[in-house]
Amino acid sequence: MQTFNYKPKSDIKTLLKNYWPVVVSVGLAIWFILQPAGIRLFRIVRIPYPLSAIILSVIAIAVIIYYVLVKMPRLKRDILHSKPITIENGIVKYTKTKGGLPKDITFNLSDVEVYHVDDDDDEFSMTAGEEDITFYANYFDDDTKYQEFKRLLGVVNK
């Protein structure tokens, strides 16, 4: 039996990876509103200054609301309900948070039908039976554990 720790980390790297859109959208909104050069970009498409400031502020507020209402609670639930992934005799067991409640998922490696590797986002997803499963690289202890887990599942980069 092999065990892999699978838990979101609450370190600076994870926070930056998960919340960079908030920082970028708020920063761009403030910069474009305060910088005359930024406002000139909106004049190219003939949007007046007050309207461009309102549009940028609404976009920044929408991104912040999305992260506060969706992303942060999801990350907290994942941290709260995370358990190690175990692989024994071709059977994989792990916990997935769905709808705020932990759900124990068990699937056989022979049931895996389709998988998709996305190395840009350091994740891979697969379909096992009726279950869509996604594993994130930053939830593992380190990259070697992540690569070993992918190898055991038979996932190769395409």
N, C-alpha and C positions, 0 to 999 in steps of 0.2 A: 504494500500500500504506500502510495506517495501522497504527501500533503503539501499544499501551496497556500501561503497566507494570501488572502484576497480581500484587501480592505483599503478604502480611500485614505490617503494621508492628509493630515491637516498641517502640512508644512508650507513654506513660502512658495516652492515650485508648483505645488498642486493648486494653491490659491491663484497664482499668476496664470497657470494654464486654464483654470476654470473661469476666472473672472476678468480676463484681459479685455473682453468686449465692453465691459462697464467702464473701465479706465479709458479706453480709446474713445468711446462715444462721448463721454462727458468731457474729456480733454479736447476733442475736436470741436465740440459745441462751444466750449468756452473760448478756445483759440479763434474760431471763425467769427464769433460775436465780437471779440475784443480787437482782433487784427483787421485793419482796413484791407490788407491784401487778401485775406480770406473772404471778405464780403464781396470783393470784386469778382470772384469766381461766380457768385450768384447773379451778378449783373450781366454776365455773359449770356445766361439763359433768361434774362430779363425778370428776375424775381427781386422785388424791392427789399431794402434792408430790414424793415420790421418783420416782414413775412419770412425772410430767410432766418432771422433770429428765432422766430416762433417755431419754424419747422425743425431747426436743429435742436432746440430745447425739448420739443415733443419727442423727437427720436431718442434723445438721451434719457428722458424720463421713462419712455417705454422700455428701453433696455434695462434700466435700473429696476423697474417694477417686475419685469420678467425674471431677473436674477433673484430678487428678494422673494417673490412668490413661488417660483418654480425651481430654480437651480439650487438655491441654498437649502430648502427643505429636503430636496432629493438627496443631496450630498450628506446631510445630517442623518437621514433615514438609512442610507447605505452604510455609514459609519456605525450606527447603532446596531444594525441587524447583520453585520458581516460576520461570516464564519469561514474557516479555511475550506478550500476545495480539496476533495479527496478523490483519488483515482485508484480503484482496486479491481483487478480482473476485468478491465475494459468497461467498468461502470464509473461514471463521473457523478459526484454529488456536490452541490453547492447551494447557497442561499441567495435568492433574488428578492429584492424588495419591489413589490407590485401593489400599487394603491395604498401605500403606507404600511402594509403588513408584510412580514417576511414569509416567503414561500420556499420550501425546500424543493429543489429541482434535482431529479435523477434521470440520467439518460445513458444509454449504452453507446459506446463508440461506433458500433456498427449501424446505429440509427441515424448518424449524421449524414444528411443528404447533400446540403449545399453549404459552402463557406465562402466568405469574402474577406480578404486581408486588406486592410487599409493602413499601410506603414506610415503614411503622412500623419495620421492621427494616433498612431500606435494602438490600434485596436483590431480585432477581428470578430466577425459575426458568423453564425452558423444556424442552420435549421436542423433540429433533431425532433422528428415526429411532428407535432403541432407547435412546438415551442421555438420561438426565435430567441437566440442567445447571443449576447455580445460580451466579450471580455476586453477590458481596458488594461493596457500595459502599466499605467501608473498606479494601478491598484495592487500590483505584485510587489514583493520586497525589492527586487532589482531586475535588471534586464536579463540576466542569465536565467533566473527562475521563470521569467515570462517566455523566453525562447525554449527552455526545457519543456514547459507546459504545452507550447504550440507543437513541439516535436512529438510529444506523447499523444496528442490528439490527431497527429497526422497532417497538420496544417503546414503547407509550404508556401513561400512567397511566390506569387505569379508575376 
